[in-house]
Amino acid sequence: MPKPGIAIVGTGMIGAVHRRAALLAGADIRGVAASSPQRARDVAQAWGVPRAYRDIEEVVADPQVQVVHVCTPNHLHRPMAQAALEAGKHVVCEKPLATTLEDARALAALAAANALVATVPFVYRYHPVVREARARIAHGELGPLHLIHGSYLQDWLLDPASNNWRVDPALGGASRVFADIGSHWCDLVEWVSGERFTEVSAAFDTVIAERSTDTGQSFTTAAAGGAMQAVTSEDVAAAMFRTGAGTLASLTVSQVSAGRHNRL
Ligand SMILES: NC(=O)c1ccc[n+]([C@@H]2O[C@H](COP(=O)([O-])OP(=O)(O)OC[C@H]3O[C@@H](n4cnc5c(N)ncnc54)[C@H](O)[C@@H]3O)[C@@H](O)[C@H]2O)c1
C-alpha cells in the first residue's frame, strides 16, 4: 500500500510532534506551511521534506497530499480545516477544534457530509495506563462510577513576564485555560469513563491582570521587564459537570499553579 502523503501546517511545538508521529506511523511528509514562506522553506530544509508551501491554498492544491495536519494557533483551525475538507483531504486538527461552538459544529458537519477522516488528536487517550483504565471500566471491573474529580494544572503562565498567543482571545479564542487544557481533561474523562458530559456550570478568573507585551514561545517563561498589557482570557477555572448517566464530576484547571509544570 502506498504511504499516505501528508502536509503539516504550523511547525511550532506540536507541529514537530506531529512530524515525529507521522514518520513513526509510516506516512510520507510531502511538505510544510509555516507563518511565512521563508520559515516554511527553513523548516522544509531542516526536516528534509520536498515542499515548502506558501499558504493553506497551496497545501490543499497538492494532489500528493491526502492528509492535512492543522497545528497552528486556534483561530486558524476553522479556516484551515475547512479548506482541507472542501478540497477532499482528510484532516488531523489540533485542539481546541475551533474557538466558537458554531465553528466546531460547521467543521463536524462538513466532515460528516464528505466521508473523510476528520479527527482531533487528544493524545492522552493513547497512554497505556489510560487504555487500561478505560478497558477495566468498560468490563465493569470497577463497578458503577459514583463521582469523577480531577485537575489539570500548569505553571508556565504564573510569571506576568510570560505571554503567548494563547493569552490573546483574537488568536487563542475567548476561553484560554479551559479550552487549552480543560479540553484535554474533559476528553480524557469521557474516554476513560465511557460517559459523555451533558451539563456544565463553570466559573473563570483572570488572576494575572497584566502581562508583558512580548509574546514568547509556548510553555516558556520570558525575562521580566518591558511594557505590560491587560489580560482578558482566564488563568484558572472551576467547573462542575453531570454526565448523561447522571454521574457528577468536577474539574480545577490552571496555568498559574506554582510547581505544577504539566500535572494532569
Ligand atoms: N494535543 C496536544 O497535546 C497539544 C499540545 C500543544 C499544543 N496543541 C495545540 O496545537 C496548536 C499549536 O500549538 P503550539 O504549542 O504548537 O504553538 P506554537 O506557537 O509552538 O506553534 C504554532 C505555529 O504556527 C505557526 N503559524 C502561525 N500562523 C500560521 C499560518 N498562517 N500558517 C502556518 N503556520 C502558522 C506559528 O509561526 C508557530 O510556529 C494549538 O491549537 C494548541 O492548542 C496541542
PDBQT file of the ligand as one rigid body, heavy atoms in Angstrom, charges set to zero:
ROOT
HETATM    1  N1  LIG A 301      -2.615  17.885  21.675  1.00  0.00    +0.000 N 
HETATM    2  C1  LIG A 301      -1.736  18.462  22.492  1.00  0.00    +0.000 C 
HETATM    3  O1  LIG A 301      -1.295  17.878  23.473  1.00  0.00    +0.000 OA
HETATM    4  C2  LIG A 301      -1.282  19.879  22.189  1.00  0.00    +0.000 A 
HETATM    5  C3  LIG A 301      -0.139  20.391  22.819  1.00  0.00    +0.000 A 
HETATM    6  C4  LIG A 301       0.284  21.669  22.470  1.00  0.00    +0.000 A 
HETATM    7  C5  LIG A 301      -0.432  22.422  21.549  1.00  0.00    +0.000 A 
HETATM    8  N2  LIG A 301      -1.563  21.916  20.985  1.00  0.00    +0.000 N 
HETATM    9  C6  LIG A 301      -2.328  22.720  20.013  1.00  0.00    +0.000 C 
HETATM   10  O2  LIG A 301      -1.542  22.865  18.844  1.00  0.00    +0.000 OA
HETATM   11  C7  LIG A 301      -1.713  24.169  18.279  1.00  0.00    +0.000 C 
HETATM   12  C8  LIG A 301      -0.348  24.853  18.175  1.00  0.00    +0.000 C 
HETATM   13  O3  LIG A 301       0.208  24.972  19.480  1.00  0.00    +0.000 OA
HETATM   14  P1  LIG A 301       1.797  25.040  19.714  1.00  0.00    +0.000 P 
HETATM   15  O4  LIG A 301       2.015  24.855  21.155  1.00  0.00    +0.000 OA
HETATM   16  O5  LIG A 301       2.494  24.168  18.745  1.00  0.00    +0.000 OA
HETATM   17  O6  LIG A 301       2.059  26.576  19.342  1.00  0.00    +0.000 OA
HETATM   18  P2  LIG A 301       3.384  27.190  18.727  1.00  0.00    +0.000 P 
HETATM   19  O7  LIG A 301       3.257  28.663  18.909  1.00  0.00    +0.000 OA
HETATM   20  O8  LIG A 301       4.587  26.482  19.240  1.00  0.00    +0.000 OA
HETATM   21  O9  LIG A 301       3.261  26.828  17.159  1.00  0.00    +0.000 OA
HETATM   22  C9  LIG A 301       2.284  27.372  16.310  1.00  0.00    +0.000 C 
HETATM   23  C10 LIG A 301       2.953  27.607  14.973  1.00  0.00    +0.000 C 
HETATM   24  O10 LIG A 301       2.001  28.033  13.999  1.00  0.00    +0.000 OA
HETATM   25  C11 LIG A 301       2.650  28.992  13.166  1.00  0.00    +0.000 C 
HETATM   26  N3  LIG A 301       1.698  29.785  12.402  1.00  0.00    +0.000 N 
HETATM   27  C12 LIG A 301       1.100  30.948  12.744  1.00  0.00    +0.000 A 
HETATM   28  N4  LIG A 301       0.331  31.398  11.723  1.00  0.00    +0.000 NA
HETATM   29  C13 LIG A 301       0.441  30.483  10.732  1.00  0.00    +0.000 A 
HETATM   30  C14 LIG A 301      -0.116  30.386   9.414  1.00  0.00    +0.000 A 
HETATM   31  N5  LIG A 301      -0.943  31.312   8.931  1.00  0.00    +0.000 N 
HETATM   32  N6  LIG A 301       0.221  29.306   8.657  1.00  0.00    +0.000 NA
HETATM   33  C15 LIG A 301       1.055  28.360   9.116  1.00  0.00    +0.000 A 
HETATM   34  N7  LIG A 301       1.623  28.407  10.366  1.00  0.00    +0.000 NA
HETATM   35  C16 LIG A 301       1.309  29.458  11.146  1.00  0.00    +0.000 A 
HETATM   36  C17 LIG A 301       3.484  29.796  14.143  1.00  0.00    +0.000 C 
HETATM   37  O11 LIG A 301       4.506  30.504  13.489  1.00  0.00    +0.000 OA
HETATM   38  C18 LIG A 301       4.038  28.684  15.053  1.00  0.00    +0.000 C 
HETATM   39  O12 LIG A 301       5.257  28.155  14.555  1.00  0.00    +0.000 OA
HETATM   40  C19 LIG A 301      -2.705  24.889  19.192  1.00  0.00    +0.000 C 
HETATM   41  O13 LIG A 301      -4.004  24.797  18.645  1.00  0.00    +0.000 OA
HETATM   42  C20 LIG A 301      -2.638  24.131  20.504  1.00  0.00    +0.000 C 
HETATM   43  O14 LIG A 301      -3.840  24.160  21.240  1.00  0.00    +0.000 OA
HETATM   44  C21 LIG A 301      -1.976  20.655  21.275  1.00  0.00    +0.000 A 
ENDROOT
TORSDOF 0
